[in-house]
């Protein structure tokens, strides 16, 4: 099986990742404890792409969760699917990046990067035939942009023949008042051009526009925005309805060729 290792970093990346795993679990018929409870065996057809089946029969996501502050990790662990992840795969610091790209890339992030890489290696070793990595992060904050791009460059050095796909949320001045977000995004784009094979651009302003115009929400909260992103990732990964599971293909190189 051609496995995909999912990495989510920063507050935005982790919250989008949490919604993404809720969608994937629902499609595969996996409950919040990692047990299969679906209604069709076809749901388990390609479950090993995103999950590692433990000896006890539980399905554990092939996921690495990182942040430079513990708050997001705590909220994920206490969430509806927090217990499905492997506890050792939560890697976090205590200081935060303070929306500073340099802190995430050169100082605080650089101090934590080896711990994240250790988890990435362990997950990669558990794969029979790893096809690549997918990284979920934002380019406006300090962790997702600075440390996220640092991790991408390190993975590229260590796994040069594996595909690298990113889902990058670009900032917008209309939905944020943080003045350094454009600088963080500009510094990150160069890194993505150098080290990513595919970069799916997710425009923050367009996401809110979907909530306003399509979902008809007057004051959209973050959960609706993150749900929209997770749905976009899900569709991009070539998932389809249960009736078509035999034709399911989750292949990063193929999606790159199609683009």
C-alpha positions in Angstrom: 0.0 0.0 0.0 1.2 3.5 -0.9 1.0 5.3 2.4 0.7 9.1 3.0 2.2 10.7 6.2 0.1 13.6 7.3 1.8 16.5 9.2 -0.1 19.4 10.7 1.6 22.4 12.3 0.6 25.6 14.1 -2.8 26.6 15.4 -4.4 26.9 12.0 -2.8 23.7 10.6 -3.8 21.6 13.7 -7.4 22.8 13.7 -7.8 22.1 10.0 -6.1 18.8 10.5 -8.5 17.9 13.3 -11.5 18.5 11.0 -9.7 16.6 8.2 -9.4 13.5 10.4 -13.0 13.8 11.4 -14.0 13.6 7.7 -11.6 10.7 6.9 -12.8 8.8 10.0 -16.4 9.2 8.9 -15.7 8.0 5.4 -13.8 4.9 6.6 -16.3 4.1 9.3 -13.8 4.6 12.1 -15.1 5.9 15.5 -13.4 8.3 17.9 -11.6 5.3 19.6 -10.1 4.1 16.4 -12.4 1.1 16.0 -14.1 0.2 12.8 -17.9 0.6 13.1 -19.0 1.1 9.4 -21.6 -0.6 7.4 -19.6 -1.8 4.4 -16.3 -3.7 4.0 -15.5 -1.4 1.1 -14.7 1.3 3.7 -11.6 -0.6 4.7 -10.5 -1.1 1.1 -7.6 1.4 1.3 -7.6 2.3 4.9 -3.9 1.7 5.3 -3.1 4.8 3.2 -3.8 7.1 6.1 -4.0 4.6 9.0 -1.8 2.1 10.7 -3.7 -0.9 12.0 -2.5 -1.7 15.6 -2.3 -5.2 17.0 -5.4 -4.6 19.1 -7.5 -3.9 16.0 -7.5 -0.1 16.4 -6.7 2.2 13.5 -4.2 4.9 14.3 -3.7 7.9 11.9 -0.4 8.3 10.2 -0.1 11.8 11.6 2.5 14.1 13.2 1.1 17.0 15.2 3.4 19.9 16.1 3.2 23.4 17.6 5.4 25.8 19.5 2.9 26.2 22.3 0.8 23.6 24.2 -2.6 25.2 24.0 -3.6 23.8 20.6 -2.4 20.4 21.5 -4.4 20.3 24.7 -7.6 21.3 22.8 -7.0 18.6 20.2 -6.5 15.9 22.9 -9.7 16.9 24.6 -11.6 17.1 21.3 -13.9 14.4 19.9 -11.1 12.5 18.1 -8.2 13.4 20.4 -7.7 9.9 21.6 -7.3 8.4 18.2 -3.8 9.8 17.7 -0.6 8.1 19.0 0.4 10.1 22.2 4.0 10.2 21.2 3.1 12.0 17.9 2.2 15.2 19.7 5.3 17.4 19.7 5.1 20.9 21.1 7.1 23.6 22.8 6.2 26.1 25.5 7.1 29.5 24.2 5.2 30.0 20.9 6.4 31.9 17.9 4.5 35.1 18.4 3.7 35.4 14.7 7.4 35.7 14.0 8.7 33.7 11.0 12.3 33.9 12.2 11.4 32.4 15.6 9.7 29.5 13.9 12.5 28.9 11.4 15.7 29.8 13.2 15.3 29.8 17.0 12.4 28.2 18.8 11.4 26.1 15.8 15.0 25.0 15.2 15.3 23.8 18.8 12.2 21.5 18.4 12.7 20.3 14.9 14.8 17.3 15.8 12.0 16.0 18.0 9.6 16.3 15.2 11.9 14.6 12.7 12.3 11.7 15.1 8.5 11.1 15.0 8.5 11.5 11.2 11.2 8.9 10.9 9.3 6.4 13.2 6.1 6.9 11.2 7.9 6.5 7.9 9.5 3.3 9.1 6.1 1.9 9.8 5.1 2.3 6.1 5.5 -0.5 3.6 5.9 1.9 0.7 5.7 5.6 1.6 4.6 7.6 -1.4 5.0 11.0 0.3 4.0 13.6 2.9 1.2 16.1 3.1 1.7 19.2 5.3 -1.2 21.3 6.5 -0.3 24.8 7.8 -0.9 28.5 7.4 1.6 31.0 6.1 0.4 33.9 8.3 1.5 32.7 11.8 5.0 32.1 13.0 4.9 28.3 13.6 3.0 27.2 10.5 5.1 29.4 8.2 8.5 29.4 9.9 8.7 26.0 11.5 6.5 24.5 8.8 8.8 25.4 6.0 11.9 24.4 8.1 10.4 20.9 8.5 9.5 20.7 4.8 13.2 21.5 3.9 14.5 18.9 6.4 12.2 16.2 5.1 13.2 17.1 1.6 16.9 16.5 2.5 16.1 13.2 4.2 13.6 11.9 1.8 14.5 13.4 -1.6 12.6 10.8 -3.6 9.3 11.1 -1.8 6.6 13.5 -2.8 5.9 16.6 -0.8 2.4 18.1 -0.9 1.3 21.2 1.1 -2.0 22.7 1.9 -1.1 26.2 2.7 -3.5 28.8 4.0 -2.5 32.3 2.7 -3.4 35.3 4.9 -5.7 38.1 3.9 -5.8 41.7 5.4 -9.6 41.6 5.4 -9.9 38.8 7.9 -6.9 39.6 10.1 -5.3 42.6 11.7 -1.8 41.1 12.2 0.5 43.3 10.3 3.4 40.8 9.9 1.3 38.2 8.1 2.3 39.3 4.6 6.0 39.1 5.6 5.6 35.6 7.0 3.9 34.5 3.8 6.5 36.1 1.5 9.3 34.4 3.4 7.5 31.1 3.2 6.7 31.1 -0.5 10.4 30.9 -1.4 10.8 27.8 0.8 7.7 26.1 -0.8 8.9 26.8 -4.3 12.3 25.2 -3.5 11.1 22.1 -1.5 7.4 21.3 -2.3 6.3 19.2 -5.3 2.7 20.5 -5.0 1.3 23.4 -3.1 -2.5 23.8 -2.7 -3.2 27.5 -2.1 -6.0 28.1 0.2 -7.0 31.8 0.3 -8.3 32.9 3.7 -10.5 35.6 2.2 -12.0 33.2 -0.3 -12.8 30.7 2.5 -14.7 33.4 4.4 -16.5 34.4 1.2 -17.7 30.8 0.8 -19.1 31.0 4.3 -20.9 34.2 3.6 -22.2 33.6 0.1 -22.6 29.8 -0.1 -23.3 28.7 3.5 -25.2 32.0 4.1 -23.5 32.6 7.5 -23.7 36.1 8.8 -20.8 35.7 11.3 -18.9 32.6 10.3 -16.7 31.0 13.1 -13.4 29.3 12.6 -15.0 25.9 12.7 -16.9 26.5 9.5 -13.8 27.9 7.8 -11.7 24.9 8.9 -14.5 22.5 7.8 -14.4 24.1 4.4 -10.6 23.5 4.1 -10.8 19.9 5.3 -13.5 19.2 2.7 -11.2 20.7 0.0 -8.3 18.6 1.1 -10.6 15.5 1.2 -11.8 16.1 -2.4 -8.3 16.9 -3.6 -7.0 13.5 -2.3 -9.4 11.9 -4.8 -11.8 10.5 -2.2 -15.3 9.7 -3.4 -18.6 8.4 -2.2 -18.9 5.0 -0.6 -20.5 3.5 -3.7 -17.3 4.2 -5.6 -14.7 2.9 -3.0 -13.3 0.2 -5.3 -12.2 3.0 -7.7 -10.6 5.1 -4.9 -7.2 6.4 -5.6 -5.1 8.4 -3.3 -1.9 9.0 -5.2 0.2 12.1 -4.9 2.4 11.6 -8.0 -0.7 11.0 -10.1 -2.4 14.2 -8.8 0.7 16.1 -9.6 0.7 14.9 -13.2 -3.0 15.8 -13.6 -2.2 19.3 -12.4 
